[in-house]
Amino acid sequence: MTVTFRTATADDVADLDAHPPQTDLTCDHAAEVADTNNTYLLGFASGTLAAHGFVRWTGFLTKTFADALPGCAVINSLCVWPRSMRRKGIGTAMVVELEHLARTRAVTRVALGVYVDNVEAQAFYQSLGYDPWDGQPVLDEHADRHPDGFTMMSKVLL
Ligand SMILES: CC(C)(COP(=O)(O)OP(=O)(O)OC[C@H]1O[C@@H](n2cnc3c(N)ncnc32)[C@H](O)[C@@H]1OP(=O)(O)O)[C@@H](O)C(=O)NCCC(=O)NCCS
């Protein structure tokens, strides 16, 4: 599957709002795209929007993770949609491109937060060389829906 990429602009916010986020949580796409600390990437398969995700270059917002891995780049909101487009390598292509962007900024470690109950995403990131954190998961504001908490994974870029 050939995936092409471009960075999102304000003109893409309506499409992103119609492109479901990775979980049942709501996202403020307009703010995420406008934030100059982020690079918001869109992935197109056969010309159709099939994936999105962004890197926050300034690190984790979750204090426990920021303290554990200060200064790393953080992948957020990666999602391949519709579901029928999954398991075709699009998510991998997105992460490879985001890692490429990180290397061009001389970033040496990329990380991400993931709910403990999202075992599919953990398997995906593990397939790409991301290691699980050995610290205790954090209970965030969505603990009612994710009672096992939020953990992180990371990869050193060679
Ligand atoms: C996680 C996600 C981005 C993966 O995207 P994708 O395009 O389906 O992933 P790929 O096709 O590149 O998968 C690469 C490898 O990851 C692993 N993998 C991917 N999805 C998996 C799943 N559901 N279960 C187990 N392993 C999985 C497999 O090893 C896979 O290789 P294979 O298909 O040859 O077995 C996609 O499932 C998704 O959008 N999920 C919902 C949102 C989400 O959870 N995002 C992550 C938040 S932290």
The ligand as an SDF file (V2000), in Angstrom:
LIG
                    3D

 48 50  0  0  0  0  0  0  0  0999 V2000
   -2.6660    0.9510   15.9620 C   0  0  0  0  0  0  0  0  0  0  0  0
   -2.9380    1.3020   14.4710 C   0  0  0  0  0  0  0  0  0  0  0  0
   -2.5160    2.7460   14.2060 C   0  0  0  0  0  0  0  0  0  0  0  0
   -2.0960    0.3430   13.6180 C   0  0  0  0  0  0  0  0  0  0  0  0
   -2.2350    0.7330   12.2510 O   0  0  0  0  0  0  0  0  0  0  0  0
   -2.1830   -0.3480   11.0650 P   0  0  0  0  0  0  0  0  0  0  0  0
   -2.0960    0.3850    9.7970 O   0  0  0  0  0  0  0  0  0  0  0  0
   -3.3280   -1.2910   11.2160 O   0  0  0  0  0  0  0  0  0  0  0  0
   -0.8240   -1.1170   11.4200 O   0  0  0  0  0  0  0  0  0  0  0  0
    0.1200   -1.9370   10.4190 P   0  0  0  0  0  0  0  0  0  0  0  0
   -0.6910   -2.5420    9.3190 O   0  0  0  0  0  0  0  0  0  0  0  0
    1.2460   -1.0580    9.9950 O   0  0  0  0  0  0  0  0  0  0  0  0
    0.6420   -3.0960   11.4070 O   0  0  0  0  0  0  0  0  0  0  0  0
    2.0210   -3.3950   11.5640 C   0  0  0  0  0  0  0  0  0  0  0  0
    2.1580   -4.5270   12.5580 C   0  0  0  0  0  0  0  0  0  0  0  0
    1.6910   -4.0870   13.8650 O   0  0  0  0  0  0  0  0  0  0  0  0
    1.0700   -5.2010   14.5460 C   0  0  0  0  0  0  0  0  0  0  0  0
   -0.3470   -4.9260   14.7080 N   0  0  0  0  0  0  0  0  0  0  0  0
   -1.0670   -3.9470   14.1040 C   0  0  0  0  0  0  0  0  0  0  0  0
   -2.3530   -3.9840   14.5200 N   0  0  0  0  0  0  0  0  0  0  0  0
   -2.4380   -5.0120   15.3860 C   0  0  0  0  0  0  0  0  0  0  0  0
   -3.5260   -5.5660   16.1380 C   0  0  0  0  0  0  0  0  0  0  0  0
   -4.7680   -5.0630   16.0870 N   0  0  0  0  0  0  0  0  0  0  0  0
   -3.2730   -6.6320   16.9270 N   0  0  0  0  0  0  0  0  0  0  0  0
   -2.0290   -7.1660   17.0080 C   0  0  0  0  0  0  0  0  0  0  0  0
   -0.9570   -6.6630   16.3130 N   0  0  0  0  0  0  0  0  0  0  0  0
   -1.1760   -5.6160   15.5150 C   0  0  0  0  0  0  0  0  0  0  0  0
    1.2680   -6.4210   13.6270 C   0  0  0  0  0  0  0  0  0  0  0  0
    2.5240   -6.9960   13.9640 O   0  0  0  0  0  0  0  0  0  0  0  0
    1.3300   -5.7660   12.2610 C   0  0  0  0  0  0  0  0  0  0  0  0
    1.9770   -6.5530   11.2890 O   0  0  0  0  0  0  0  0  0  0  0  0
    1.1220   -7.6920   10.4830 P   0  0  0  0  0  0  0  0  0  0  0  0
   -0.1420   -7.0330   10.0080 O   0  0  0  0  0  0  0  0  0  0  0  0
    2.0620   -8.0770    9.3680 O   0  0  0  0  0  0  0  0  0  0  0  0
    0.8520   -8.7860   11.4740 O   0  0  0  0  0  0  0  0  0  0  0  0
   -4.4400    1.0610   14.1050 C   0  0  0  0  0  0  0  0  0  0  0  0
   -4.8470   -0.2230   14.5400 O   0  0  0  0  0  0  0  0  0  0  0  0
   -5.3760    2.0830   14.7360 C   0  0  0  0  0  0  0  0  0  0  0  0
   -5.6340    3.1490   14.1660 O   0  0  0  0  0  0  0  0  0  0  0  0
   -5.9130    1.7410   15.9260 N   0  0  0  0  0  0  0  0  0  0  0  0
   -6.8580    2.6080   16.6270 C   0  0  0  0  0  0  0  0  0  0  0  0
   -6.1820    3.8350   17.1790 C   0  0  0  0  0  0  0  0  0  0  0  0
   -5.0850    3.5300   18.1770 C   0  0  0  0  0  0  0  0  0  0  0  0
   -5.2260    2.6700   19.0480 O   0  0  0  0  0  0  0  0  0  0  0  0
   -3.9700    4.2690   18.0340 N   0  0  0  0  0  0  0  0  0  0  0  0
   -2.8170    4.1560   18.9140 C   0  0  0  0  0  0  0  0  0  0  0  0
   -2.9930    4.9730   20.1390 C   0  0  0  0  0  0  0  0  0  0  0  0
   -1.5870    4.8310   21.2340 S   0  0  0  0  0  0  0  0  0  0  0  0
  1  2  1  0
  2  3  1  0
  2  4  1  0
  2 36  1  0
  4  5  1  0
  5  6  1  0
  6  7  2  0
  6  8  1  0
  6  9  1  0
  9 10  1  0
 10 11  2  0
 10 12  1  0
 10 13  1  0
 13 14  1  0
 14 15  1  0
 15 16  1  0
 15 30  1  0
 16 17  1  0
 17 18  1  0
 17 28  1  0
 18 19  1  0
 18 27  1  0
 19 20  2  0
 20 21  1  0
 21 22  1  0
 21 27  2  0
 22 23  1  0
 22 24  2  0
 24 25  1  0
 25 26  2  0
 26 27  1  0
 28 29  1  0
 28 30  1  0
 30 31  1  0
 31 32  1  0
 32 33  2  0
 32 34  1  0
 32 35  1  0
 36 37  1  0
 36 38  1  0
 38 39  2  0
 38 40  1  0
 40 41  1  0
 41 42  1  0
 42 43  1  0
 43 44  2  0
 43 45  1  0
 45 46  1  0
 46 47  1  0
 47 48  1  0
M  END
$$$$
